[in-house]
């Protein structure tokens, strides 16, 4: 979760709560699925949370910076964000692709971007995202 008032790039996942709730239901409480707001966590809490995380789902940019604390070979799922144009992720392109399993989801059939009131939104199909997450988690158990 992001504080749009203090963010330099005004972009949000449009349906975060729907994505979290749908994914929780599909995982049937086998894994913890949480929505995180970094601004409310001190550094030690952020480190602990990232150390215990298997999959991060996020927009690119500063939203992904805590992946520096994500254990190697864990999964980062990210989407395009709309600022003045569609943007991918410098963080993934430069660093994280070398140490993590990075999955960029931008198929327009399932992921759409739009602007409303000067804020860029990314809308993600929850069925599509949960299938990707389930697939990734199945690799952990093999």
C-alpha positions as a printed Julia matrix, in Angstrom:
142×3 Matrix{Float64}:
  0.0     0.0     0.0
  1.32    3.43   -0.89
  0.84    6.98    0.38
 -0.04    8.73   -2.87
  0.27   12.16   -1.19
  4.01   11.75   -0.54
  4.84    9.71   -3.64
  6.87   11.28   -6.42
  5.27    8.99   -9.01
  1.53    9.05   -8.52
  0.71    5.47   -9.48
 -1.23    2.75   -7.68
 -2.54   -0.74   -8.14
 -6.24   -0.05   -8.66
 -7.63   -3.24   -7.14
 -5.13   -4.2    -4.44
 -7.75   -5.35   -1.91
 -9.49   -7.5    -4.53
 -6.14   -9.08   -5.51
 -5.25   -9.83   -1.89
 -8.68  -11.26   -1.02
 -8.94  -13.37   -4.16
 -5.43  -14.75   -3.74
 -6.07  -15.55   -0.06
 -9.17  -17.52   -1.03
 -7.33  -19.42   -3.78
 -4.46  -20.33   -1.46
 -6.92  -21.66    1.12
 -4.89  -20.31    4.06
 -1.85  -22.41    3.14
  0.21  -19.21    2.82
 -0.1   -15.81    4.42
 -1.12  -13.09    1.96
 -0.79   -9.54    3.23
 -0.97   -5.99    1.96
  2.01   -4.03    3.26
  2.5    -0.33    3.83
  6.22    0.29    4.32
  5.61    3.71    5.86
  4.13    2.05    8.95
  7.01   -0.37    9.54
 10.39    0.33   11.08
 13.48   -0.97    9.29
 13.85   -4.11   11.44
 10.21   -5.06   10.76
 10.73   -4.48    7.04
 13.83   -6.71    7.04
 12.05   -9.5     8.92
  9.05   -9.36    6.65
 11.09   -9.47    3.46
 13.29  -12.27    4.83
 10.19  -14.46    5.33
  8.57  -13.59    1.99
  8.35  -16.03   -0.91
  6.65  -13.76   -3.47
  6.42   -9.97   -3.76
  3.69   -8.45   -5.95
  4.15   -4.78   -6.73
  4.33   -1.92   -9.14
  7.86   -0.94  -10.21
  9.9     1.88   -8.74
 10.42    2.62   -5.09
  7.64    0.15   -4.28
 10.15   -2.59   -5.15
 13.14   -1.2    -3.27
 12.59   -3.4    -0.22
 13.32   -6.36   -2.48
 16.93   -5.59   -1.61
 16.1    -7.49    1.59
 14.3   -10.33   -0.2
 16.23  -13.59   -0.11
 17.85  -14.59   -3.38
 15.86  -16.77   -5.76
 12.51  -15.57   -4.39
  9.91  -14.25   -6.82
  9.05  -10.67   -7.75
  5.87  -10.2    -9.76
  5.45   -6.72  -11.12
  3.28   -4.79  -13.54
  3.58   -1.68  -15.68
  2.88    1.62  -14.02
  1.52    4.7   -15.7
  3.21    7.97  -14.77
  3.5    10.15  -17.87
  4.0     7.01  -19.94
  4.01    3.27  -19.31
  7.06    2.36  -17.21
  8.65   -0.97  -16.41
 11.26   -1.27  -13.67
 14.8     0.0   -13.59
 15.27   -1.9   -10.32
 14.49   -5.22  -11.97
 16.39   -4.42  -15.18
 19.54   -3.34  -13.34
 19.63   -5.49  -10.17
 16.88   -7.91   -9.27
 16.85   -9.98  -12.47
 20.3   -11.24  -11.45
 19.27  -12.5    -8.02
 15.52  -13.16   -8.14
 12.88  -14.82  -10.26
 11.29  -11.72  -11.84
  7.98  -11.96  -13.68
  6.65   -8.97  -15.6
  2.93   -9.18  -16.27
  1.68   -6.81  -18.94
 -0.66   -8.83  -21.14
 -3.44   -6.31  -21.97
 -6.0    -9.08  -21.72
 -5.3    -9.2   -17.95
 -3.43   -6.01  -17.03
 -4.6    -2.5   -17.91
 -3.37    0.98  -17.07
 -5.37    4.18  -16.98
 -5.2     7.68  -15.55
 -7.82    9.28  -13.32
 -7.45   12.57  -11.44
 -3.72   12.75  -12.31
 -3.06    9.34  -10.75
 -1.89    6.4   -12.86
 -3.63    3.13  -12.05
 -2.83   -0.46  -12.94
 -5.78   -2.84  -12.92
 -4.9    -6.55  -12.69
 -7.19   -9.52  -13.24
 -7.19  -11.43   -9.91
 -7.75  -14.84  -11.53
 -4.71  -14.33  -13.75
 -2.49  -13.14  -10.89
 -3.54  -15.95   -8.56
 -2.74  -18.54  -11.26
  0.77  -17.09  -11.61
  1.23  -17.1    -7.83
 -0.04  -20.69   -7.49
  2.32  -21.76  -10.23
  5.27  -20.13   -8.48
  4.36  -21.64   -5.12
  4.08  -25.1    -6.66
  7.78  -24.84   -7.56
  8.62  -24.28   -3.89
  7.08  -27.6    -2.91
  8.94  -29.73   -5.44
